[in-house]
Amino acid sequence: MLSAEIVSQAIERMSLLSFFPPASAWPALAELIRDMCWSDEQVEWLSRRAIKQWSKWEGPRELRALFCSRFPPRDGEEADSALPQFSEGYPSEFPQIAPPIPKQLTAGEASNDAELQQILSNLSAKDSMNGAPPVLAPTPVPRPSLKEAEAALAEARAPRKSPEQIQAEIEMLQLALAARTAREPAA
């Protein structure tokens, strides 16, 4: 239920507009507002919005169109603005603020932030690639001759020695080394 006092204050507020209806028409205007609005907050919004959008009283139909630009009317009777300046609808109360367009970077720049750009410039001056040692080509791997490849293949195909055979060879080599050491004069 709408407050009669809020509706009355809204009508008085809108009476600031040029060509506003005389006080004798205010009861009919109050009835129109009660038919459209669901809450006291909507009544206050409507009167303040009318003052902001119009330089003169535009009539009850345009008041309904203004209300319908934000809220569905309680009585279900929708209306669009008939005013040429609002043929696309009333402007939003909350205009979209476009984000700032970032500065286009020029050659040699890495950031729009001046401080960061200075740091990057200082770093790149210290780590300049000018005067860097030349990149060497990879060293080619020597390829074995045909004879060496065949010998390696034959060795790979040769039967493997058992662990006992390997142990016996090690023992023989150790004995030969010991005998040789015993024959050599001490220095």
URURPE-V814550 format. One record per pair of residues at least 6 apart in sequence whose ideal C-beta (glycine too) atoms are under 6 Angstrom apart, sorted by the first residue. I is the first residue (numbers start at 1). J is the second residue. D is the distance in whole Angstrom. If there is no record, write none. Layout:
I & J & D
I & J & D
This chain:
2 & 34 & 6
2 & 40 & 6
3 & 40 & 5
6 & 40 & 4
6 & 43 & 5
7 & 30 & 5
7 & 33 & 5
7 & 43 & 6
10 & 43 & 5
10 & 47 & 4
11 & 26 & 5
11 & 29 & 6
13 & 47 & 4
14 & 47 & 5
14 & 50 & 5
17 & 54 & 6
17 & 56 & 6
17 & 57 & 4
18 & 56 & 4
19 & 56 & 5
19 & 57 & 5
20 & 57 & 4
32 & 60 & 5
33 & 43 & 6
35 & 75 & 4
36 & 67 & 5
36 & 73 & 4
36 & 74 & 6
37 & 43 & 5
38 & 74 & 5
42 & 71 & 6
46 & 67 & 5
50 & 66 & 6
61 & 79 & 6
64 & 79 & 4
65 & 79 & 4
65 & 80 & 6
65 & 81 & 4
68 & 78 & 5
68 & 79 & 5
69 & 90 & 4
102 & 112 & 6
103 & 112 & 5
109 & 117 & 6
110 & 120 & 5
111 & 117 & 5
